């Protein structure tokens, strides 16, 4: 009798396991297409959250035919590996910070020329502009198709411990996190010694004293917990950085036209979500940093002009040197926005 009960119990376990396996297999194959996205951002980062909403939008707009899988925090590929991974077809898509193209596409750094185009009006105008089309073509030449210019930040915050970095003279002798060779020319012009590194590495570098000061977006300073290792923060509308959502061209062009159109619509919604409603540093972003122990302030327009006058000439000179002849075209196009 006990053997019979055990046998029945065993059969029930096998049956339950079989049903679970069937359900799992069914859910895994429910979508006709999979879009895996690699990116470097932690779950609390606004772009990571935007991409999660993008995944939901794609599912809804394609009626479940496309499953978007986000792999954040550089768990699949490091930031500098995302472009080759997408171009080679190892993954379908990636979100890449525009200034991280570096020497591969130096023109992509045009929007981080300090204080050049951080207004909301210019951001909206840029998305469909000749400048954006020129840069899309540059990315296509490198084997990827760009489907979204998501605003990562149109601000930046210099963080420090010894003193707040409010004016150019405050930067003299500071070891500071830079962004890339172009932007760093502006830091050098103020007497700083920049070291370019991904945002994911800055916290530890600040904590261990490898660098004296940090630079990141204001929201990122919160999500990456810079307030734990830095006393001061000075924010301003200094750069415009995008997260480009790039896809593998063969995969993208192989999708049915209606599916491709639905994904593009979802990408356009992600772009719209990323653009702020008004200029300036959102007061709540400064408040939250102060509440968590950092002494954070936003520069006035007059203070921003002093910084722009100190940084822009050196950065523009380097940009034009590194991007001739297309750099001139880009600056002319941006002047028209």
Number of C-alpha atoms within 10 A of each C-alpha: 6 7 8 9 10 11 12 12 12 12 12 12 12 12 12 12 12 12 12 12 12 12 12 12 11 11 10 12 13 13 16 12 15 15 20 18 23 29 26 26 24 18 14 13 19 18 26 20 14 17 23 16 16 22 24 14 21 23 19 15 18 19 12 16 17 22 21 24 15 20 19 21 18 16 11 17 19 15 22 15 14 23 26 16 20 24 21 14 16 12 22 23 31 30 28 24 23 25 24 22 18 16 15 11 18 21 24 26 25 28 24 24 25 26 22 20 22 23 18 16 15 15 22 15 15 19 18 11 15 17 22 18 14 17 18 20 14 19 20 16 11 13 20 28 24 23 19 24 27 29 24 22 24 27 25 25 26 24 31 26 16 11 13 19 21 20 15 20 13 14 22 15 14 19 19 26 29 25 22 21 19 24 27 24 25 27 25 19 18 21 17 23 20 25 16 15 14 17 19 15 11 23 20 13 18 22 14 11 12 14 20 21 28 25 22 23 23 27 23 23 25 20 16 19 14 27 24 15 19 23 18 24 30 21 26 25 26 23 22 26 25 26 22 22 25 27 27 25 19 15 15 20 12 10 13 9 11 11 18 15 14 19 24 15 18 23 23 18 17 24 24 17 15 19 17 18 11 10 13 19 19 15 10 10 16 22 14 15 22 17 11 13 14 23 19 23 20 20 18 12 12 9 14 20 13 13 22 18 14 19 23 19 16 20 24 21 12 17 23 18 12 16 19 11 10 15 19 14 15 21 17 12 16 20 11 12 15
